[in-house]
Amino acid sequence: MSTAGDAGSVGGADSVDRAGSVRDAGCADKAERFRALHRHRAPDDPLVLPGPWDAASARVFEEAGFPALATPSAGVAASLGYEDGHTPADEMFAAVARITRAVRVPVSADVEDGYGLAPKELVERLLAAGAVGCNLEDSAGGVLKDPREHAEWLAEVRSAAGGELFVNARVDTFLRGVCDPERAIERAALYVAAGADCVYPILAPPEVLPLLRAGISGPVNVFARPGQDPSPARLGELGATRITFGPGLQRHATEALRETAARLRS
């Protein structure tokens, strides 16, 4: 749940060369496999996407049987020693690449608000890292972006990506204190029209999910807290197509490690 990273750290022309080696039919096939996971979900069976923060955690989730993964920018930032929103773009893309190399399942990457990259370069960097999808926020510096301008930017991302990336457009109204569901629905409609495959009204209260589901054309991503109610199945019944956890799993693992460390000292 973060804002812009350090755009100044982004690599330049070499990203185009690296992307060229991966933009092939295999990429499109893997992206389509990921896209298909979102279709025809039963109400109580949303797509649950755990959030790996490094290669080891990605392998754990793959071994547990999850069909795809979605990295959390805040969790990856913590694993690299950064505060949320302060990971240099080069380091974020490198971390995503390590995760995608470690597993066979599709991986979507949270790349915050795109690090100030032009749509074409953003797509090239994502594909070079092996991602099949991306999470893109509509706020920066704690402030909501103009929805129409953001929709135009998303349309450029969609055009650059073709069918090779699943675009999850995050709607930050609830996160930024705008609690009227209609404002989220309005933004979602613009983003879907721009080519977003899914929308993510992060921190939407469970009680408004049926309204959001009714008003949004396309899959809806919902944030869940590990081990807490509502369960993923219940969130699916309320309208979620897919479930992600933000940095929750990384923080849960860190707390478990902290408890283990304390026992070692006792």
C-alpha positions, 0 to 999 in steps of 0.5 A, spaced: 500 500 500 505 504 497 506 510 493 512 512 488 519 509 489 525 512 486 524 513 479 531 516 478 534 509 480 531 506 474 535 502 468 535 505 461 536 502 454 538 495 457 531 494 459 529 494 452 534 489 450 532 484 456 525 485 455 526 483 448 528 476 450 522 474 453 516 477 449 514 471 446 509 466 445 511 463 452 509 470 455 503 471 452 501 463 454 503 464 461 499 471 462 493 468 459 493 462 464 493 467 469 487 471 466 483 464 466 484 463 473 480 469 474 474 467 470 468 463 472 469 463 479 464 460 484 462 465 489 465 462 495 471 460 491 475 466 489 482 466 487 487 466 493 493 469 491 499 469 497 504 474 497 511 472 496 516 477 498 522 473 496 524 466 492 524 462 499 517 464 500 515 464 493 517 456 493 513 455 500 506 458 497 507 454 490 509 447 494 502 449 498 499 448 491 497 455 490 496 456 482 499 463 482 502 468 486 502 476 487 508 480 490 506 485 495 511 492 494 511 493 502 513 486 503 518 486 498 521 492 501 521 490 508 525 484 505 530 488 502 531 493 508 526 499 505 520 502 508 514 501 504 514 506 498 522 507 498 524 501 494 528 503 488 525 501 482 531 497 480 531 493 486 524 492 486 524 489 479 530 485 481 526 482 487 521 480 482 525 477 477 528 472 483 521 470 485 519 469 478 525 464 477 524 460 483 517 458 481 513 455 475 506 458 477 505 465 474 507 471 478 503 478 478 508 484 481 506 490 485 510 496 482 506 501 486 504 507 482 509 505 476 516 509 479 515 514 474 516 510 468 513 511 461 508 505 460 512 502 454 518 502 459 514 499 465 511 494 461 518 492 458 521 492 465 515 487 468 516 482 462 523 482 463 522 480 470 518 475 468 511 478 471 505 476 468 501 481 471 502 488 475 498 492 480 498 499 479 496 504 484 491 511 483 495 515 488 502 518 489 504 521 495 498 520 499 494 523 494 489 521 489 490 522 482 486 525 477 482 519 475 481 520 467 488 522 467 490 515 470 485 512 466 489 514 460 495 512 463 493 505 464 490 505 457 497 506 454 500 501 459 494 496 456 496 498 449 504 497 450 502 490 454 498 487 449 495 481 452 502 479 455 500 483 462 494 482 467 493 489 469 490 490 476 488 497 477 488 499 484 483 504 487 485 508 493 479 512 495 478 508 501 485 508 503 485 515 502 479 517 506 474 517 501 469 512 503 463 513 498 463 507 494 460 510 488 467 514 488 470 507 487 465 505 482 466 511 478 474 510 478 473 503 477 469 504 471 474 508 468 479 503 469 476 498 466 474 502 460 481 503 459 483 496 459 484 494 466 483 486 467 481 487 474 480 493 479 482 493 487 478 497 491 483 496 497 481 497 504 473 497 502 469 495 508 466 488 507 459 491 508 460 495 501 463 489 497 456 487 494 455 494 492 461 494 489 460 487 485 454 490 482 457 496 480 463 494 477 464 490 470 470 485 471 473 482 476 474 485 483 480 484 488 479 484 495 484 485 501 484 480 506 488 479 513 491 473 514 487 468 519 482 474 520 475 474 519 472 475 514 475 469 511 477 468 503 470 464 502 466 469 505 469 475 501 468 471 495 460 470 497 460 478 498 463 479 491 471 478 491 473 475 485 480 474 488 484 475 494 490 478 496 494 480 503 498 486 502 504 485 506 500 481 511 503 474 510 510 477 510 509 481 517 506 474 520 512 470 518 516 476 521 512 476 528 513 468 528 521 469 527 521 474 532 517 469 537 522 464 535 528 468 536 525 470 543 525 463 545 532 462 543 534 467 548 530 464 554 
